[in-house]
């Protein structure tokens, strides 16, 4: 479904630069893969292994856009090989039309706008839409605004005649008959991985700020809250003073605390990415932020801001890697036993978790992190399309990986 974009005048050049570099990746790949001795390369993973590092050096694109450029070329080469096998005349694919391919790792599709990666950071573009009371009978109203459909990817295109940018969005739904068929018959590269590995992350108001399914405890939520309390106490004392000097001091310490908080969250995001890379995972799975806000509805606005900003920072940082970020509804993940699956509210007592069924004892936040990752794996197991195009998925543990069937693979056998 095409959606016209209202692109800020100062950022239009960023889209054109993205197109030039994206097509450079595609044409370089096509030139490398096309052979005239029936030895054309049609493996996406071989192409990425051979060209990815070079193309990252030659362009300013994010990792995901470089991969998309490589894969677009390999798909065209594969199509050309099929034509040759059928005796048709064809030649090396060349890319010159205006288009850039995005997915959820390089773009976000919101209710009334999209944010798209470029060599100069993300560009936010508003959708050009009919009035709200006239949308119901339009494709945008029937599909894009419907909860039954999900925007999974898009192609950015430019219309020279209109001098306008359009986002051609691909929408999918598991309730659509064709969608179900596609999800169950997802194709994979012959040499590609059938399994992806994901890292679950549990965010907390007390104790460790973030806990991963590999047992890494990142930062201290208590310390962050303590620093916030110190700032609030000092601000209250200054407000009681009421002088102009006190007012200026409040502004100064407020700015200082804001900078300190953002720096602290940046460092914790870096810690999480380091753990993800150490564990050699493909994706990072968080709790759904809407659920987090409900969970601490009576908590401070600062805690809600810290959670949202932390996830935003991680999402920004993974753009320069091959990782992706996704979320799941974490309902009952704190009460479910990650060892046997038994769910009961008595299983958890603050930071202690003891299963009332099998007796499994573990840190409650660590248990929740494993359940978050396992829930995502369950989605893939039941046929949901994964971000990496896998048939199955596993959750990362410190000592190895575990799939939804309970099959464990020690780290030394993962290669």
C-alpha positions as CSV (number, residue, x, y, z in Angstrom):
1,X,0.0,0.0,0.0
2,X,1.6,3.3,-1.1
3,X,1.6,6.2,1.4
4,X,2.7,9.7,0.4
5,X,5.3,11.2,2.8
6,X,5.7,14.8,3.9
7,X,9.5,14.9,4.1
8,X,11.1,18.0,5.7
9,X,12.9,20.0,3.1
10,X,16.2,19.9,4.9
11,X,16.1,16.0,5.0
12,X,15.1,15.3,1.4
13,X,18.7,15.1,0.3
14,X,19.3,12.4,3.0
15,X,16.8,10.1,1.2
16,X,18.5,10.7,-2.2
17,X,21.9,9.9,-0.6
18,X,20.4,6.7,0.9
19,X,19.2,5.6,-2.6
20,X,22.6,6.2,-4.2
21,X,24.4,4.2,-1.6
22,X,21.7,1.4,-1.5
23,X,22.0,1.0,-5.3
24,X,25.8,1.0,-5.0
25,X,25.5,-2.0,-2.7
26,X,23.1,-3.8,-5.1
27,X,25.2,-3.1,-8.2
28,X,28.5,-4.1,-6.6
29,X,26.9,-7.4,-5.5
30,X,25.4,-8.0,-8.9
31,X,28.7,-7.5,-10.5
32,X,30.4,-9.8,-8.0
33,X,27.7,-12.6,-8.3
34,X,27.1,-12.6,-12.0
35,X,29.4,-15.1,-13.9
36,X,29.3,-16.1,-17.5
37,X,30.4,-19.7,-16.9
38,X,27.2,-20.9,-15.2
39,X,28.8,-20.3,-11.8
40,X,26.6,-17.4,-10.7
41,X,26.5,-16.9,-7.0
42,X,22.9,-17.2,-5.7
43,X,23.6,-17.6,-2.0
44,X,22.8,-14.6,0.1
45,X,25.0,-15.7,3.0
46,X,28.0,-16.2,0.7
47,X,27.5,-12.7,-0.8
48,X,27.2,-11.1,2.6
49,X,30.4,-12.9,3.8
50,X,32.3,-11.7,0.8
51,X,31.0,-8.1,0.5
52,X,29.4,-6.9,3.7
53,X,32.6,-5.5,5.3
54,X,33.7,-3.8,2.1
55,X,30.3,-2.2,1.5
56,X,30.1,-1.0,5.1
57,X,33.4,0.8,4.4
58,X,32.3,2.2,1.1
59,X,29.0,3.5,2.3
60,X,27.5,5.2,5.4
61,X,24.5,3.0,5.5
62,X,23.4,1.0,8.6
63,X,24.2,-2.7,8.7
64,X,20.6,-3.6,7.8
65,X,20.4,-1.4,4.7
66,X,23.7,-2.9,3.4
67,X,22.3,-6.4,3.9
68,X,19.1,-5.4,2.1
69,X,21.1,-4.1,-0.9
70,X,23.1,-7.3,-1.1
71,X,20.0,-9.4,-0.9
72,X,18.1,-7.4,-3.5
73,X,20.9,-8.1,-6.0
74,X,21.1,-11.8,-5.1
75,X,17.4,-12.2,-5.7
76,X,17.8,-10.6,-9.1
77,X,20.7,-12.8,-10.0
78,X,18.8,-15.9,-8.9
79,X,15.9,-14.9,-11.1
80,X,18.4,-14.4,-14.0
81,X,19.8,-17.9,-13.5
82,X,16.4,-19.4,-13.6
83,X,15.8,-17.6,-17.0
84,X,19.1,-19.0,-18.3
85,X,18.1,-22.5,-17.3
86,X,14.9,-22.1,-19.3
87,X,16.8,-21.0,-22.4
88,X,15.8,-17.3,-22.1
89,X,18.2,-14.5,-22.9
90,X,19.2,-12.3,-20.0
91,X,22.1,-10.3,-18.7
92,X,23.7,-9.1,-15.4
93,X,21.1,-7.3,-13.4
94,X,21.6,-3.5,-13.1
95,X,19.9,-1.3,-10.6
96,X,19.1,2.4,-11.5
97,X,15.5,2.9,-10.5
98,X,14.8,4.9,-7.4
99,X,14.0,2.5,-4.5
100,X,15.3,1.5,-1.0
101,X,14.1,-1.5,0.9
102,X,13.3,-1.1,4.7
103,X,12.2,-3.5,7.4
104,X,11.5,-3.0,11.1
105,X,15.2,-3.0,11.9
106,X,15.8,0.1,9.8
107,X,12.4,1.8,10.0
108,X,9.5,2.2,12.3
109,X,5.9,2.5,11.0
110,X,3.7,4.6,13.3
111,X,0.1,5.7,13.2
112,X,0.7,8.9,11.3
113,X,4.4,8.9,10.5
114,X,7.5,6.7,9.7
115,X,11.1,7.0,10.8
116,X,13.6,5.8,8.2
117,X,17.4,5.2,8.5
118,X,19.7,7.3,6.3
119,X,23.5,7.8,6.3
120,X,22.8,11.0,8.3
121,X,20.6,9.4,11.0
122,X,16.9,8.7,11.1
123,X,14.4,10.9,9.2
124,X,10.9,11.3,10.5
125,X,8.3,11.8,7.7
126,X,4.6,12.5,8.3
127,X,2.0,10.6,6.3
128,X,-0.1,12.7,3.8
129,X,-3.5,11.3,4.6
130,X,-7.2,12.2,3.9
131,X,-9.2,13.7,6.8
132,X,-9.8,11.2,9.6
133,X,-13.5,11.0,9.0
134,X,-12.9,10.0,5.4
135,X,-10.3,7.2,6.0
136,X,-12.5,4.3,6.9
137,X,-13.2,3.4,3.2
138,X,-9.6,3.9,2.1
139,X,-6.9,1.2,2.1
140,X,-5.1,3.1,4.9
141,X,-8.2,2.9,7.1
142,X,-9.1,-0.7,6.2
143,X,-5.7,-2.2,6.5
144,X,-3.0,0.1,8.0
145,X,-5.1,1.3,10.9
146,X,-6.5,-2.1,11.5
147,X,-5.1,-4.1,14.4
148,X,-5.5,-7.3,12.3
149,X,-2.7,-6.1,9.9
150,X,0.9,-5.4,10.7
151,X,3.3,-3.2,8.7
152,X,6.3,-5.6,8.2
153,X,8.4,-3.9,5.6
154,X,8.4,-1.1,3.0
155,X,10.1,0.2,-0.1
156,X,10.8,3.9,-0.3
157,X,10.3,5.3,-3.8
158,X,10.6,8.8,-5.4
159,X,8.2,10.1,-8.0
160,X,10.1,12.6,-10.1
161,X,7.0,14.0,-11.8
162,X,5.4,14.8,-8.5
163,X,8.7,15.5,-6.7
164,X,7.4,13.4,-3.9
165,X,8.4,10.4,-1.8
166,X,6.2,7.4,-1.3
167,X,6.4,4.6,1.1
168,X,5.1,1.3,-0.4
169,X,4.2,-0.6,2.8
170,X,3.8,-4.4,3.0
171,X,1.1,-5.5,5.4
172,X,0.6,-9.0,6.7
173,X,-1.9,-10.7,8.9
174,X,-2.1,-14.3,10.3
175,X,-5.9,-14.3,9.7
176,X,-5.5,-13.8,6.0
177,X,-5.5,-17.2,4.2
178,X,-2.6,-16.3,2.0
179,X,-0.8,-14.9,5.0
180,X,-1.2,-18.3,6.8
181,X,0.2,-20.1,3.9
182,X,3.1,-17.8,3.6
183,X,4.0,-18.1,7.3
184,X,3.9,-21.9,7.3
185,X,5.8,-22.2,4.0
186,X,8.5,-19.7,4.7
187,X,11.5,-20.4,2.5
188,X,15.1,-20.2,3.6
189,X,18.5,-20.2,1.9
190,X,19.9,-23.6,1.6
191,X,23.0,-22.6,3.5
192,X,21.1,-20.2,5.8
193,X,20.4,-20.8,9.5
194,X,17.0,-22.4,10.3
195,X,17.4,-21.2,13.9
196,X,17.8,-17.8,15.4
197,X,18.9,-17.1,19.0
198,X,17.4,-14.4,21.0
199,X,18.3,-12.7,24.3
200,X,15.4,-11.9,26.7
201,X,15.6,-8.8,28.8
202,X,13.6,-8.0,31.9
203,X,13.5,-4.4,33.1
204,X,13.0,-3.5,36.7
205,X,12.1,-0.7,39.1
206,X,14.2,-2.2,41.9
207,X,17.3,-4.3,42.0
208,X,19.2,-4.7,38.7
209,X,17.9,-2.3,36.0
210,X,18.0,-4.9,33.3
211,X,18.5,-8.7,33.6
212,X,19.1,-11.0,30.6
213,X,18.3,-14.6,29.9
214,X,22.0,-15.3,30.0
215,X,22.1,-14.3,33.6
216,X,23.7,-10.9,33.2
217,X,22.6,-8.2,35.7
218,X,23.0,-4.8,34.2
219,X,23.1,-1.6,36.2
220,X,21.2,-0.8,39.4
221,X,17.7,0.5,39.3
222,X,18.0,1.3,43.0
223,X,21.1,3.5,42.3
224,X,19.3,5.3,39.5
225,X,16.3,6.0,41.8
226,X,18.7,7.1,44.6
227,X,20.3,9.7,42.3
228,X,16.9,10.9,41.3
229,X,15.8,11.2,44.9
230,X,18.9,13.2,45.7
231,X,18.1,15.6,42.9
232,X,14.5,16.0,44.0
233,X,15.5,16.6,47.7
234,X,17.9,19.3,46.7
235,X,15.4,20.9,44.3
236,X,12.8,21.0,47.1
237,X,15.2,22.7,49.4
238,X,16.0,25.3,46.8
239,X,12.4,25.9,46.0
240,X,11.7,26.7,49.6
241,X,14.5,29.4,49.5
242,X,12.7,31.1,46.7
243,X,15.5,33.4,45.6
244,X,16.5,34.1,42.0
245,X,19.9,32.5,42.7
246,X,18.1,29.4,44.0
247,X,16.0,29.3,40.8
248,X,19.1,29.5,38.6
249,X,20.7,26.7,40.6
250,X,17.6,24.5,40.1
251,X,17.9,25.0,36.4
252,X,21.6,24.1,36.5
253,X,21.3,21.0,38.6
254,X,18.3,19.9,36.5
255,X,20.3,20.1,33.4
256,X,23.2,18.3,35.0
257,X,21.0,15.5,36.3
258,X,19.3,15.1,32.8
259,X,22.8,14.8,31.2
260,X,23.9,12.4,33.8
261,X,20.8,10.2,33.5
262,X,21.1,10.0,29.7
263,X,24.8,9.1,29.9
264,X,24.0,6.4,32.5
265,X,21.4,4.9,30.2
266,X,23.8,5.1,27.2
267,X,26.3,3.1,29.2
268,X,23.8,0.5,30.2
269,X,22.6,0.2,26.6
270,X,26.3,-0.4,25.6
271,X,26.5,-3.1,28.4
272,X,23.5,-4.9,27.0
273,X,24.8,-4.8,23.4
274,X,28.2,-6.2,24.7
275,X,26.3,-9.1,26.4
276,X,24.3,-9.7,23.2
277,X,27.5,-9.9,21.1
278,X,29.3,-12.0,23.7
279,X,26.3,-14.5,23.6
280,X,26.3,-14.4,19.8
281,X,22.6,-13.8,19.5
282,X,20.5,-12.6,16.6
283,X,18.0,-10.4,18.4
284,X,17.2,-8.7,21.7
285,X,13.6,-9.2,23.1
286,X,12.1,-6.7,25.6
287,X,8.8,-6.5,27.4
288,X,6.2,-4.5,25.6
289,X,6.6,-0.9,26.8
290,X,2.8,-0.4,27.1
291,X,2.7,-3.2,29.6
292,X,5.7,-1.6,31.5
293,X,3.9,1.7,31.8
294,X,0.8,-0.1,33.1
295,X,2.9,-2.1,35.6
296,X,4.4,1.1,37.1
297,X,1.4,3.4,36.6
298,X,1.7,4.5,40.2
299,X,5.4,4.9,39.9
300,X,7.4,8.0,38.9
301,X,7.3,9.5,35.5
302,X,11.1,9.3,35.7
303,X,11.0,5.5,35.8
304,X,8.7,5.4,32.8
305,X,11.0,7.8,30.9
306,X,14.1,5.8,31.8
307,X,12.5,2.5,30.5
308,X,11.4,4.1,27.3
309,X,14.6,5.9,26.7
310,X,16.7,2.8,27.4
311,X,14.8,0.8,24.8
312,X,15.0,3.7,22.4
313,X,18.8,3.8,22.8
314,X,19.2,0.1,22.3
315,X,17.1,0.3,19.2
316,X,19.3,3.1,17.8
317,X,22.5,1.3,18.7
318,X,21.5,-2.1,17.0
319,X,21.2,-0.3,13.7
320,X,24.9,-0.4,13.3
321,X,24.9,-4.1,14.0
322,X,23.2,-7.2,12.5
323,X,21.0,-7.5,15.6
324,X,17.3,-6.7,15.7
325,X,15.0,-5.6,18.5
326,X,11.5,-6.9,19.2
327,X,9.0,-7.0,22.0
328,X,6.5,-9.4,23.5
329,X,3.6,-9.1,26.0
330,X,5.2,-10.1,29.3
331,X,1.9,-11.0,31.1
332,X,2.6,-13.7,33.7
333,X,6.3,-14.0,32.8
334,X,7.1,-13.1,36.4
335,X,4.8,-15.9,37.7
336,X,5.7,-18.6,35.2
337,X,8.4,-21.2,36.0
338,X,11.0,-21.0,33.2
339,X,12.0,-24.6,34.1
340,X,8.7,-26.5,34.0
341,X,6.2,-23.9,32.8
342,X,3.9,-24.0,35.8
343,X,2.3,-20.5,36.4
344,X,1.1,-19.3,39.8
345,X,1.2,-16.0,41.7
346,X,2.8,-17.7,44.7
347,X,5.8,-18.7,42.6
348,X,7.3,-15.2,43.1
349,X,8.1,-13.4,46.3
350,X,9.8,-10.1,45.5
351,X,13.2,-11.0,44.0
352,X,13.0,-14.7,44.9
353,X,11.3,-17.3,42.7
354,X,10.5,-20.8,43.8
355,X,8.2,-22.9,41.7
356,X,5.3,-24.4,43.6
357,X,5.3,-27.4,41.3
358,X,8.8,-28.5,40.5
359,X,10.7,-26.6,43.3
360,X,13.0,-24.6,40.9
361,X,14.6,-21.7,42.7
362,X,16.2,-18.8,41.0
363,X,16.4,-15.0,40.9
364,X,12.9,-13.8,39.9
365,X,14.1,-11.3,37.4
366,X,16.4,-13.8,35.7
367,X,13.4,-16.2,35.5
368,X,11.3,-13.5,33.9
369,X,14.0,-12.7,31.3
370,X,14.1,-16.3,30.2
371,X,10.3,-16.4,29.9
372,X,10.4,-13.2,27.8
373,X,12.8,-14.8,25.3
374,X,10.9,-18.1,25.4
375,X,7.6,-16.4,24.6
376,X,9.2,-14.9,21.5
377,X,10.5,-18.4,20.5
378,X,7.0,-19.7,21.0
379,X,5.6,-17.2,18.6
380,X,8.0,-18.4,15.9
381,X,7.3,-22.0,16.8
382,X,3.6,-21.5,16.1
383,X,4.3,-20.0,12.7
384,X,4.8,-16.3,13.2
385,X,7.3,-14.7,10.8
386,X,10.5,-13.9,12.6
387,X,12.6,-10.8,11.9
388,X,15.4,-13.0,10.7
389,X,13.2,-15.3,8.5
390,X,13.8,-18.3,10.7
391,X,11.7,-21.5,10.9
392,X,12.5,-21.8,14.6
393,X,14.2,-19.9,17.4
394,X,16.0,-20.5,20.7
395,X,16.6,-18.5,23.8
396,X,20.1,-17.7,24.9
397,X,21.3,-19.0,28.3
398,X,24.7,-18.5,29.9
399,X,25.6,-22.1,29.3
400,X,24.1,-22.6,25.9
401,X,20.6,-22.4,24.2
402,X,17.2,-23.8,24.8
403,X,14.3,-24.2,22.4
404,X,10.5,-24.3,23.2
405,X,10.5,-28.1,23.3
406,X,13.0,-28.1,26.1
407,X,16.0,-29.3,24.0
408,X,19.2,-27.9,25.4
409,X,22.4,-27.3,23.5
410,X,25.6,-26.6,25.5
411,X,27.7,-23.6,24.5
412,X,30.6,-25.8,23.4
413,X,28.5,-27.4,20.7
414,X,27.2,-24.2,19.2
415,X,30.3,-23.5,17.1
